[in-house]
Amino acid sequence: MKYKVRFRTHNEKIIQSMGNWLEPYPWHWFVTFTFAKDSISPETAKNIFKEFIRELDDDVIYFMVIEWHKFKGNVHIHALLGNVN
């Protein structure tokens, strides 16, 4: 499951559509990964997250977003995880 969406919006129609798209999946966890300021690139953060997923289980599904922390300027990841045992 690979999708890249690169935008930030407060448009209610888009938010509702994304929610409807995500709703059918069996989400179990919401996780946040926060990294020290200037310590890693978004690409490295993504690789760390994917390693975490591989350690969990082959059946785990996820939807993740990488963004810059608004105040601290460091990378962090928000993700929904499903099929987590």
Backbone hydrogen bonds, N-H to C=O, Kabsch-Sander energy under -0.5 kcal/mol:
donor,donor_aa,acceptor,acceptor_aa,energy
5,V,3,Y,-0.5
7,F,5,V,-0.7
12,E,10,H,-0.6
15,I,11,N,-2.4
16,Q,12,E,-2.6
17,S,13,K,-2.2
18,M,14,I,-2.6
19,G,15,I,-2.3
20,N,16,Q,-2.5
21,W,17,S,-2.1
22,L,18,M,-2.2
23,E,19,G,-2.0
25,Y,22,L,-1.5
27,W,25,Y,-1.8
28,H,81,L,-3.7
29,W,81,L,-2.0
31,V,79,A,-2.7
33,F,77,I,-2.4
34,T,32,T,-0.5
35,F,75,V,-1.9
39,S,36,A,-2.1
45,A,41,S,-2.4
46,K,42,P,-2.4
47,N,43,E,-2.0
48,I,44,T,-2.4
49,F,45,A,-2.4
50,K,46,K,-2.5
51,E,47,N,-2.0
52,F,48,I,-2.1
53,I,49,F,-2.2
54,R,50,K,-2.4
55,E,51,E,-1.8
56,L,52,F,-1.0
56,L,53,I,-0.8
57,D,53,I,-1.5
60,V,57,D,-1.0
61,I,82,G,-1.6
63,F,80,L,-1.9
65,V,78,H,-2.8
67,E,76,H,-2.7
69,H,74,N,-3.7
73,G,69,H,-1.5
76,H,67,E,-2.6
77,I,33,F,-2.6
78,H,65,V,-2.3
79,A,31,V,-2.3
80,L,63,F,-2.4
81,L,29,W,-2.6
82,G,61,I,-2.6
83,N,26,P,-1.2
85,N,83,N,-0.5
